């Protein structure tokens, strides 16, 4: 097939149509999301919330409870980590009678017997 016939074929047209649709979809999605992102106040994670300021006393209490939980986990890890596990094979599994075939599409992958 000559190059000119390939460029005028139906497959080439469908390919270009799909490619243009995908590019247009991505372009519209990016411009649509970028234009809508600027509406409204921007709140960063680093900025403290003005509605519920934490006092130093509450923050220190929270810190103390977090440290207590951390110490409890460390104590558990010290007791649990030095363990020895031994596995023994009791019985070998028998191979399956037939090879596994997906039930959804058997007609596409294997011929009927």
Short mmCIF file of the C-alpha atoms (twelve columns), coordinates in Angstrom:
data_MODEL
# 
_entry.id   MODEL 
# 
loop_
_atom_site.group_PDB 
_atom_site.id 
_atom_site.type_symbol 
_atom_site.label_atom_id 
_atom_site.label_alt_id 
_atom_site.label_comp_id 
_atom_site.label_asym_id 
_atom_site.label_seq_id 
_atom_site.Cartn_x 
_atom_site.Cartn_y 
_atom_site.Cartn_z 
_atom_site.pdbx_PDB_model_num 
ATOM 1   C CA . UNK A 1   0.000   0.000   0.000  1 
ATOM 2   C CA . UNK A 2   1.416   3.373   -0.917 1 
ATOM 3   C CA . UNK A 3   1.880   6.118   1.644  1 
ATOM 4   C CA . UNK A 4   -0.865  8.268   0.106  1 
ATOM 5   C CA . UNK A 5   -3.385  5.421   0.334  1 
ATOM 6   C CA . UNK A 6   -2.418  4.779   3.958  1 
ATOM 7   C CA . UNK A 7   -3.042  8.440   4.801  1 
ATOM 8   C CA . UNK A 8   -6.511  8.265   3.236  1 
ATOM 9   C CA . UNK A 9   -7.503  4.941   4.807  1 
ATOM 10  C CA . UNK A 10  -10.371 4.528   7.265  1 
ATOM 11  C CA . UNK A 11  -8.099  3.186   10.013 1 
ATOM 12  C CA . UNK A 12  -5.878  6.260   9.837  1 
ATOM 13  C CA . UNK A 13  -8.941  8.519   10.018 1 
ATOM 14  C CA . UNK A 14  -10.355 6.705   13.051 1 
ATOM 15  C CA . UNK A 15  -6.964  6.805   14.765 1 
ATOM 16  C CA . UNK A 16  -6.668  10.553  14.199 1 
ATOM 17  C CA . UNK A 17  -10.246 11.115  15.341 1 
ATOM 18  C CA . UNK A 18  -9.615  9.257   18.615 1 
ATOM 19  C CA . UNK A 19  -6.290  11.030  19.138 1 
ATOM 20  C CA . UNK A 20  -7.838  14.469  18.633 1 
ATOM 21  C CA . UNK A 21  -10.676 13.557  21.021 1 
ATOM 22  C CA . UNK A 22  -8.237  12.485  23.725 1 
ATOM 23  C CA . UNK A 23  -6.116  15.615  23.313 1 
ATOM 24  C CA . UNK A 24  -9.191  17.852  23.381 1 
ATOM 25  C CA . UNK A 25  -10.477 16.090  26.497 1 
ATOM 26  C CA . UNK A 26  -7.200  16.522  28.352 1 
ATOM 27  C CA . UNK A 27  -6.935  20.133  27.249 1 
ATOM 28  C CA . UNK A 28  -10.443 20.983  28.392 1 
ATOM 29  C CA . UNK A 29  -9.948  19.156  31.684 1 
ATOM 30  C CA . UNK A 30  -6.721  20.981  32.454 1 
ATOM 31  C CA . UNK A 31  -8.069  24.403  31.553 1 
ATOM 32  C CA . UNK A 32  -11.360 23.762  33.358 1 
ATOM 33  C CA . UNK A 33  -9.672  22.640  36.568 1 
ATOM 34  C CA . UNK A 34  -7.034  25.352  36.488 1 
ATOM 35  C CA . UNK A 35  -9.641  28.104  36.051 1 
ATOM 36  C CA . UNK A 36  -11.835 26.836  38.874 1 
ATOM 37  C CA . UNK A 37  -8.976  26.408  41.359 1 
ATOM 38  C CA . UNK A 38  -8.538  30.136  41.972 1 
ATOM 39  C CA . UNK A 39  -12.056 30.743  43.307 1 
ATOM 40  C CA . UNK A 40  -12.248 30.982  47.083 1 
ATOM 41  C CA . UNK A 41  -9.784  31.449  49.898 1 
ATOM 42  C CA . UNK A 42  -6.616  29.379  49.889 1 
ATOM 43  C CA . UNK A 43  -5.880  27.717  53.230 1 
ATOM 44  C CA . UNK A 44  -2.515  26.055  53.617 1 
ATOM 45  C CA . UNK A 45  -1.847  23.233  56.025 1 
ATOM 46  C CA . UNK A 46  0.777   25.248  57.869 1 
ATOM 47  C CA . UNK A 47  -1.568  28.073  58.814 1 
ATOM 48  C CA . UNK A 48  -3.282  27.549  62.177 1 
ATOM 49  C CA . UNK A 49  -7.042  27.509  62.270 1 
ATOM 50  C CA . UNK A 50  -8.505  30.773  63.600 1 
ATOM 51  C CA . UNK A 51  -11.652 29.098  64.905 1 
ATOM 52  C CA . UNK A 52  -9.984  26.772  67.443 1 
ATOM 53  C CA . UNK A 53  -6.627  28.011  68.736 1 
ATOM 54  C CA . UNK A 54  -4.793  25.555  70.986 1 
ATOM 55  C CA . UNK A 55  -3.439  26.820  74.252 1 
ATOM 56  C CA . UNK A 56  0.051   25.868  75.350 1 
ATOM 57  C CA . UNK A 57  -1.402  23.790  78.179 1 
ATOM 58  C CA . UNK A 58  -3.542  21.690  75.815 1 
ATOM 59  C CA . UNK A 59  -0.649  21.285  73.399 1 
ATOM 60  C CA . UNK A 60  1.701   20.102  76.147 1 
ATOM 61  C CA . UNK A 61  -0.929  17.624  77.403 1 
ATOM 62  C CA . UNK A 62  -1.344  16.245  73.899 1 
ATOM 63  C CA . UNK A 63  2.427   15.959  73.570 1 
ATOM 64  C CA . UNK A 64  2.702   14.098  76.869 1 
ATOM 65  C CA . UNK A 65  0.002   11.583  75.874 1 
ATOM 66  C CA . UNK A 66  1.670   11.031  72.492 1 
ATOM 67  C CA . UNK A 67  5.002   10.380  74.190 1 
ATOM 68  C CA . UNK A 68  3.350   7.932   76.608 1 
ATOM 69  C CA . UNK A 69  1.817   6.003   73.702 1 
ATOM 70  C CA . UNK A 70  5.191   5.964   71.943 1 
ATOM 71  C CA . UNK A 71  6.894   4.575   75.044 1 
ATOM 72  C CA . UNK A 72  4.219   1.875   75.346 1 
ATOM 73  C CA . UNK A 73  4.786   0.795   71.735 1 
ATOM 74  C CA . UNK A 74  8.549   0.723   72.281 1 
ATOM 75  C CA . UNK A 75  8.136   -1.509  75.344 1 
ATOM 76  C CA . UNK A 76  5.907   -3.901  73.404 1 
ATOM 77  C CA . UNK A 77  8.388   -3.983  70.503 1 
ATOM 78  C CA . UNK A 78  11.270  -4.786  72.875 1 
ATOM 79  C CA . UNK A 79  9.351   -7.806  74.187 1 
ATOM 80  C CA . UNK A 80  8.047   -9.041  70.839 1 
ATOM 81  C CA . UNK A 81  10.922  -8.544  68.397 1 
ATOM 82  C CA . UNK A 82  13.405  -11.176 69.667 1 
ATOM 83  C CA . UNK A 83  11.222  -14.143 68.670 1 
ATOM 84  C CA . UNK A 84  12.103  -17.284 66.724 1 
ATOM 85  C CA . UNK A 85  9.668   -18.879 64.311 1 
ATOM 86  C CA . UNK A 86  10.067  -22.417 62.965 1 
ATOM 87  C CA . UNK A 87  8.012   -23.674 60.032 1 
ATOM 88  C CA . UNK A 88  7.714   -27.350 59.137 1 
ATOM 89  C CA . UNK A 89  6.180   -28.653 55.897 1 
ATOM 90  C CA . UNK A 90  3.598   -31.248 56.893 1 
ATOM 91  C CA . UNK A 91  2.173   -32.180 53.485 1 
ATOM 92  C CA . UNK A 92  2.855   -31.199 49.890 1 
ATOM 93  C CA . UNK A 93  -0.118  -29.890 47.999 1 
ATOM 94  C CA . UNK A 94  -1.277  -31.926 45.018 1 
ATOM 95  C CA . UNK A 95  -1.152  -30.153 41.665 1 
ATOM 96  C CA . UNK A 96  -4.556  -29.067 40.323 1 
ATOM 97  C CA . UNK A 97  -6.326  -31.450 37.966 1 
ATOM 98  C CA . UNK A 98  -6.745  -28.833 35.243 1 
ATOM 99  C CA . UNK A 99  -4.880  -25.587 34.703 1 
ATOM 100 C CA . UNK A 100 -6.706  -22.531 35.970 1 
ATOM 101 C CA . UNK A 101 -8.799  -20.727 33.380 1 
ATOM 102 C CA . UNK A 102 -10.688 -17.489 33.951 1 
ATOM 103 C CA . UNK A 103 -14.413 -18.066 33.733 1 
ATOM 104 C CA . UNK A 104 -15.175 -14.703 32.147 1 
ATOM 105 C CA . UNK A 105 -13.477 -15.117 28.767 1 
ATOM 106 C CA . UNK A 106 -12.592 -18.766 28.097 1 
ATOM 107 C CA . UNK A 107 -13.701 -18.596 24.469 1 
ATOM 108 C CA . UNK A 108 -11.120 -15.893 23.682 1 
ATOM 109 C CA . UNK A 109 -8.108  -17.538 25.274 1 
ATOM 110 C CA . UNK A 110 -8.499  -21.295 24.808 1 
ATOM 111 C CA . UNK A 111 -10.195 -23.375 22.131 1 
ATOM 112 C CA . UNK A 112 -13.128 -25.520 23.157 1 
ATOM 113 C CA . UNK A 113 -12.384 -29.198 23.784 1 
# 
